[in-house]
Amino acid sequence: MAPVIGFDFDECLAQGYSIVPFILILERLMPRALKSPSVSNVTRSVLEKSTNAFYLRLALNEIETKGTFLRPSFLTLLPKLLKLRQQGLVEHLFLYSNNGISTLLDTMDHILALTLVRKPYSVPQDQLLIGPNGRLQCLSPRASLDDPCRAVEPKDPNGFREKSVAGISACIGQAVDTTELYYFDDTRMHTGLMNAIQNRYVVVKKYEVRMANKKIAEMFIESFPSNAFYAGSKEANVLLTQMQVILPGFRPTGKESSKSLTEKLTKELTKFSPLAGGRVLRNWNAAEIAADERALESAISPVFTYGQVTNDNAAGSIFRAPVGGRRLVNKTRRRARKTRRNN
């Protein structure tokens, strides 16, 4: 088996704290509301396109900031691993998380894909996956806390599941060779998995950068048509109604500017996600990113060695000019010139 590489989600691959209310609204509540026969195809199309525009805005922000939701060093490491996966030199790249919101994992992975296909990462789309809803994805499987495949891992009274090789094998759908399994996590809580794969269990520095509520509110408001926030409009009858399930105090009057709408939404978001209100932890600087990149790459250096050796072996069947061929040609030319001079 080629190497199998897994990633924890929270504070490892990403920090999704600020986006949670939007995931609950857009991925859990709104799809059910859009199925109502009272919702026209036009309204459904507008809201679905606006949702996609929101996710694209978030991806473009990841590119601009070199990582806010997403751990910056994984943005540079994953393109290399995705290429190896396409070549068959990595078997699986997967998410394995104790986060209980499966749609959060799916959506953040989609935002990751939208980020990586653009410059400066420029991952070809054929190295990515297409989900059942037609969205680009990077990692598969994406197992959350209560994914049925994790039933082999008991849940304790506090809701904690200890991650295990058995659980990972069940979710991947095949027995995993522990000597080929690598796993990134920010905790040492999963002792059974740590003991099983030893130094291939890579403990990373916690990633605690959070997007400010004000910033994500601004991008959300900009992604939807203004009438989606005016009570009584066809779009608002779906979007605003679902928003108020999660953010009950968000009640626009229909007279707000984009700026005042953003301020109202920010206020309600801060009630839901107080740690992203006001000032938040700054993004990592270039030195921090570079140090983390070195640590991550060093931890899985055997994966790249495996890929290089395998490529070299495969390349052995390709014709090459004999070693020293060019030198022999040059020597022949020198002899010819010498012969002409002597003549």
FENNORMO-V381510 format. One record per backbone hydrogen bond with DSSP energy under -1.0 kcal/mol. NH is the residue of the N-H (numbers start at 1). CO is the residue of the C=O. E is the energy in kcal/mol with one decimal. If there is no record, write none. Layout:
NH_CO_E / NH_CO_E
This chain:
4_180_-3.0 / 5_92_-2.8 / 6_182_-2.7 / 7_94_-1.9 / 8_184_-2.1 / 11_14_-1.9 / 12_9_-1.9 / 13_8_-1.1 / 14_9_-2.3 / 15_69_-2.7 / 23_19_-2.0 / 24_20_-2.4 / 25_21_-1.8 / 26_22_-3.2 / 27_23_-2.5 / 29_24_-2.1 / 30_25_-2.8 / 33_29_-1.8 / 34_30_-2.7 / 36_33_-1.5 / 39_36_-1.9 / 44_40_-2.4 / 45_41_-2.5 / 46_42_-2.4 / 47_43_-2.3 / 48_44_-2.3 / 49_45_-2.5 / 50_46_-2.0 / 51_47_-2.0 / 52_48_-2.1 / 53_49_-2.1 / 54_50_-2.1 / 55_51_-2.0 / 56_52_-2.2 / 57_53_-2.2 / 58_54_-2.1 / 59_55_-2.1 / 60_56_-2.6 / 61_57_-2.0 / 62_58_-1.8 / 63_59_-1.9 / 64_60_-2.4 / 65_61_-2.6 / 67_62_-1.5 / 71_13_-2.6 / 74_71_-1.1 / 75_71_-1.1 / 77_73_-1.6 / 78_74_-2.7 / 81_77_-1.6 / 82_78_-3.2 / 83_79_-1.6 / 84_80_-1.7 / 85_81_-2.4 / 86_82_-2.2 / 87_83_-1.7 / 88_85_-1.5 / 89_84_-2.7 / 91_3_-2.9 / 94_5_-2.2 / 95_141_-2.6 / 96_7_-2.6 / 97_143_-2.9 / 105_101_-1.4 / 106_102_-2.2 / 107_103_-2.3 / 108_104_-2.6 / 109_105_-2.0 / 110_106_-1.7 / 111_107_-2.4 / 112_108_-2.2 / 113_109_-2.1 / 114_110_-2.6 / 115_111_-1.8 / 116_112_-2.5 / 117_113_-1.7 / 118_115_-1.1 / 121_118_-1.5 / 122_118_-1.9 / 123_116_-3.1 / 127_124_-2.0 / 128_125_-1.8 / 129_137_-2.9 / 131_135_-3.3 / 134_131_-2.1 / 137_129_-2.6 / 140_93_-2.6 / 143_95_-2.5 / 145_99_-2.3 / 147_144_-1.4 / 150_147_-2.6 / 151_148_-1.7 / 153_150_-2.1 / 156_160_-2.6 / 159_156_-2.6 / 168_164_-2.3 / 169_165_-2.8 / 170_166_-2.2 / 171_167_-2.2 / 172_168_-2.5 / 173_169_-2.2 / 174_169_-1.3 / 180_177_-2.3 / 182_4_-2.9 / 183_200_-2.6 / 184_6_-2.3 / 185_202_-2.5 / 191_189_-1.4 / 194_190_-2.4 / 195_191_-2.8 / 196_192_-1.8 / 197_193_-2.2 / 198_194_-2.0 / 200_197_-2.1 / 201_198_-2.2 / 202_183_-3.1 / 204_185_-2.7 / 207_11_-2.1 / 213_276_-2.9 / 216_212_-2.0 / 217_213_-2.5 / 218_214_-2.0 / 219_215_-1.9 / 220_216_-2.0 / 221_217_-2.6 / 222_218_-2.0 / 228_225_-2.0 / 229_226_-1.8 / 230_227_-1.3 / 233_230_-2.2 / 237_233_-2.3 / 238_235_-1.0 / 239_235_-2.8 / 241_236_-1.6 / 242_238_-1.8 / 243_239_-2.5 / 244_240_-2.0 / 247_243_-3.5 / 250_247_-2.2 / 251_249_-1.2 / 261_257_-2.5 / 262_258_-2.3 / 263_259_-2.0 / 264_260_-2.3 / 265_261_-2.6 / 266_262_-2.7 / 267_263_-2.0 / 268_264_-1.7 / 269_265_-2.7 / 270_266_-2.1 / 272_268_-1.4 / 273_269_-3.9 / 276_273_-1.8 / 277_274_-1.6 / 289_285_-2.4 / 290_286_-2.6 / 291_287_-2.2 / 292_288_-2.1 / 293_289_-2.7 / 294_290_-2.2 / 295_291_-1.9 / 296_292_-2.6 / 297_293_-2.6 / 298_294_-2.3 / 299_295_-1.7 / 300_296_-1.2 / 301_298_-1.3 / 303_300_-1.7 / 305_301_-2.2 / 306_302_-2.7 / 307_303_-2.1 / 308_304_-2.3 / 309_305_-2.9 / 310_306_-2.6 / 311_307_-2.3 / 312_308_-2.6 / 313_309_-2.4 / 314_310_-2.4 / 315_311_-2.3 / 317_314_-1.2 / 318_315_-1.8 / 325_322_-2.4 / 328_324_-2.5 / 329_325_-2.2 / 330_326_-2.5 / 331_327_-2.6 / 332_328_-2.3 / 333_329_-2.3 / 334_330_-2.4 / 335_331_-2.3 / 336_332_-2.2 / 337_333_-2.5 / 338_334_-2.4 / 339_335_-2.5 / 340_336_-2.4 / 341_337_-2.4 / 342_338_-2.3 / 343_339_-1.8
